[in-house]
Amino acid sequence: MSQTATLPRAPRRLNLENRRLITCEEFERLLESGIFAPDERLELLAGNIVRRETPMRSPHATAVVLISQALQPVVPENAHLRVQLPLTLTVVDEPYPDIAVVPGSPRDYKEHHPTTALLIVEIAEASLKTDREVKGSLYASVGIPEYWLVNLKAGVVEVYRDPAPHPRAPYGAAYQTVLRFGKDDTITPVARPEVSIPVAELLP
């Protein structure tokens, strides 16, 4: 009777004391080296290389275009919009948010990525839990004043404001104010209090 060898089941997470985290500088060198496949969508969170939502489904792609079009006319003076480009938020955190409104002009970042933003927007379907809990805590921890999570599953925009320390959050911080806006509502960005954006313009 033949026997088939089976591999031991690996634990989902290993809490290794001597784990070696990757820095943003090292992460960028790895990307430039061509070690990863060209179509891999990667980002750095807490020193760990993480796959972004892939493949990007049509609703997600449509939402990126719609939100960019809605935000572009209301971007504050001396700021600009970036789409799926990196932010270097800490030494070991370099996310690629779907949309970020950052201070300054594009040429201000010729030598380095932005280190903050006035507003970050993530569009989530499969990545909803990570975008809400992990990235939300990251953005709060570095003082991003406003974070929008476009929840494609529920057809709403979750708006997070007022970052503050929170000992149980992944990055030790969270947003104190959480609002949910449906397609019949409007959102007034913190950076442009005189502007109202229809949520219907943001959803695919």
C-alpha positions in Angstrom: 0.0 0.0 0.0 1.5 3.3 -1.1 1.7 6.3 1.2 1.5 9.9 0.1 3.6 12.4 2.1 1.8 15.5 3.2 3.3 18.7 4.2 2.7 20.0 7.7 0.0 22.7 7.9 1.7 26.1 8.4 0.2 28.5 10.9 -1.5 31.5 9.4 0.7 33.9 11.4 4.0 33.5 13.1 4.9 35.8 15.9 8.7 35.8 15.4 10.7 37.8 17.8 13.6 38.4 15.4 11.4 39.2 12.4 13.2 41.5 9.9 11.1 44.4 8.7 11.6 46.1 5.3 12.1 49.8 5.2 10.6 52.1 2.6 14.0 52.7 1.0 14.6 48.9 0.8 11.1 48.3 -0.6 11.7 50.8 -3.4 15.0 49.2 -4.3 13.3 45.8 -4.5 10.7 47.3 -6.8 13.3 48.9 -9.0 15.3 45.6 -9.2 12.6 43.8 -11.1 12.5 41.0 -8.5 8.7 41.1 -8.5 6.4 40.5 -11.5 5.5 43.7 -13.4 1.8 43.2 -12.8 2.1 42.7 -9.0 0.4 45.5 -7.1 2.4 45.8 -3.8 2.7 48.2 -0.9 4.5 48.3 2.4 2.5 48.2 5.7 4.3 48.0 9.0 7.4 46.8 7.3 5.6 44.0 5.5 5.2 43.7 1.8 1.4 43.4 1.1 -0.5 42.7 -2.1 -3.0 45.4 -3.0 -6.4 44.4 -4.2 -5.8 42.5 -7.4 -7.0 42.1 -10.0 -8.7 45.4 -10.0 -12.4 44.8 -10.9 -14.4 47.1 -13.2 -16.4 48.8 -10.3 -13.1 49.7 -8.5 -11.6 51.1 -11.7 -14.7 53.1 -12.5 -14.8 54.5 -8.9 -11.2 55.7 -9.2 -12.1 57.7 -12.3 -15.3 59.1 -10.9 -13.8 60.2 -7.6 -10.8 61.8 -9.4 -13.2 63.8 -11.6 -15.3 64.8 -8.6 -12.3 65.9 -6.5 -10.1 67.6 -9.1 -12.2 70.8 -9.4 -12.3 71.3 -5.6 -8.7 70.5 -4.6 -7.5 73.3 -2.4 -5.0 75.9 -3.6 -1.4 74.8 -3.3 -2.4 71.1 -3.3 -2.8 68.5 -6.0 -4.4 65.1 -6.6 -2.4 61.8 -6.8 -3.9 58.5 -8.1 -2.5 55.2 -6.9 0.9 56.6 -6.1 3.0 56.0 -3.0 3.0 58.0 0.2 6.0 57.5 2.6 4.2 57.9 5.9 6.8 56.3 8.2 10.1 54.5 7.8 8.3 51.2 7.3 5.0 52.3 5.8 4.5 53.1 2.1 0.9 52.6 1.0 -0.5 53.3 -2.4 -3.9 54.9 -1.7 -6.4 55.0 -4.6 -6.5 58.8 -4.3 -4.7 61.3 -2.1 -4.9 65.1 -2.0 -1.4 66.2 -1.0 0.1 69.6 -0.3 2.3 71.4 -2.8 2.8 70.9 -6.5 3.8 67.7 -8.3 7.4 69.0 -8.8 7.8 69.3 -5.0 8.0 65.5 -5.0 10.6 65.1 -7.7 13.1 63.7 -5.1 10.8 62.0 -2.6 7.2 60.9 -2.1 4.8 62.9 -0.1 4.8 62.2 3.7 1.3 63.5 4.4 -2.0 64.3 2.8 -5.0 66.5 3.3 -7.4 63.7 2.3 -7.0 60.0 1.5 -9.6 57.9 -0.4 -9.5 54.1 -0.5 -11.9 52.1 -2.7 -12.7 48.8 -1.1 -14.5 45.6 -1.9 -12.4 42.5 -1.0 -9.9 44.7 1.0 -12.6 46.3 3.1 -11.4 45.0 6.5 -7.7 45.9 5.8 -8.7 49.4 4.5 -11.0 50.1 7.4 -9.0 48.7 10.3 -5.3 48.7 9.3 -5.0 51.5 6.9 -7.5 53.6 8.8 -5.3 53.3 11.9 -2.1 54.0 9.9 -3.6 57.2 8.5 -4.9 58.3 11.9 -1.5 57.6 13.5 0.3 60.1 11.2 -2.4 62.7 11.6 -4.1 62.6 8.2 -7.2 64.8 9.0 -9.7 63.0 6.8 -10.0 59.5 5.3 -12.8 58.4 3.0 -13.4 54.7 2.5 -15.6 54.0 -0.5 -17.4 50.8 0.4 -18.5 49.2 -2.9 -20.2 46.3 -1.2 -22.6 48.6 0.7 -22.8 51.4 -1.8 -21.7 54.0 0.8 -18.8 56.3 1.6 -17.5 56.0 5.1 -15.9 59.2 6.3 -13.3 59.2 9.1 -12.2 62.4 10.9 -10.5 63.5 14.1 -7.5 61.2 14.5 -6.5 60.5 18.1 -4.5 57.9 20.1 -6.3 54.5 20.5 -4.4 51.8 22.4 -6.2 48.9 20.8 -5.9 50.1 17.2 -3.2 48.4 15.0 -1.1 51.6 14.8 -2.1 52.9 18.2 -4.5 55.5 16.7 -7.9 55.7 15.2 -10.5 58.3 14.0 -12.9 59.5 16.6 -15.6 60.6 14.1 -17.1 58.1 11.7 -19.9 59.0 9.3 -21.7 57.0 6.6 -23.0 58.7 3.5 -25.4 57.1 0.9 -26.0 58.0 -2.7 -28.6 60.7 -1.8 -26.2 62.5 0.6 -23.4 65.1 0.0 -20.0 65.2 1.7 -18.2 68.4 2.7 -14.4 67.9 2.8 -12.6 69.2 5.9 -10.1 71.0 3.6 -13.0 72.7 1.6 -15.8 73.5 4.1 -17.6 75.6 1.5 -17.9 72.7 -1.0 -20.5 69.9 -1.1 -19.9 66.8 -3.2 -22.8 64.5 -4.1 -22.0 60.9 -3.1 -23.8 59.8 -6.3 -20.9 61.3 -8.2 -18.4 59.1 -6.4 -20.1 55.7 -6.7 -20.0 53.5 -9.8 
